[in-house]
Amino acid sequence: MSLNLPGEVLEYLVLFICSDGASYGYEVVKRIEEFSGGYWSPSSGTVYPLMGRLGEEGLLNELS
């Protein structure tokens, strides 16, 4: 099943998941799948650019 939710929901979920510690895009996608009970699986092509933008805005830190 595919859900079509506003982009703000994904932003908040990514920030919430990353607040638990360092996360990679793949891990974020898997955690969203788990959180939604398998009803929502955002594509990595959506999550990675979002994480990059949130990093540019200073909301996420990139680890080296």
C-alpha positions in Angstrom: 0.0 0.0 0.0 1.3 3.4 -0.8 0.4 6.5 1.2 0.5 10.0 -0.2 1.3 12.3 2.7 2.4 15.9 2.8 6.2 16.5 2.6 6.1 18.1 6.1 5.2 14.7 7.6 8.3 13.1 6.1 10.5 16.0 7.3 9.2 15.6 10.9 9.7 11.8 10.7 13.2 12.1 9.4 14.1 14.6 12.1 12.5 12.4 14.8 14.3 9.3 13.6 17.6 11.1 13.4 17.2 12.6 16.9 17.7 9.0 18.2 21.3 9.1 16.8 23.2 9.0 13.6 21.2 7.5 10.8 21.8 6.8 7.1 19.1 7.3 4.5 18.6 3.5 4.2 18.1 3.2 8.0 15.7 6.1 7.9 13.6 4.5 5.2 13.5 1.2 7.1 12.6 2.9 10.4 9.7 4.7 8.6 8.5 1.4 7.2 8.6 -0.1 10.7 6.9 3.0 12.2 4.1 2.8 9.7 3.6 -0.9 10.1 4.7 -1.4 6.5 2.1 1.0 5.0 4.6 3.6 3.9 8.0 3.2 2.4 9.4 6.5 1.0 11.9 6.1 -1.8 15.6 6.7 -1.1 15.4 9.2 -3.9 13.1 11.2 -1.7 14.8 10.7 1.7 18.5 11.4 0.7 17.8 14.8 -0.9 15.6 15.7 2.1 18.3 14.8 4.5 20.8 16.8 2.5 18.5 19.8 2.5 17.9 19.5 6.3 21.7 19.3 6.7 22.1 22.5 4.7 19.5 24.2 6.9 21.5 23.2 9.9 18.8 20.8 11.2 20.9 17.6 10.7 24.6 17.1 11.1 26.6 15.1 8.6 29.1 12.7 10.2 32.4 12.1 8.5 
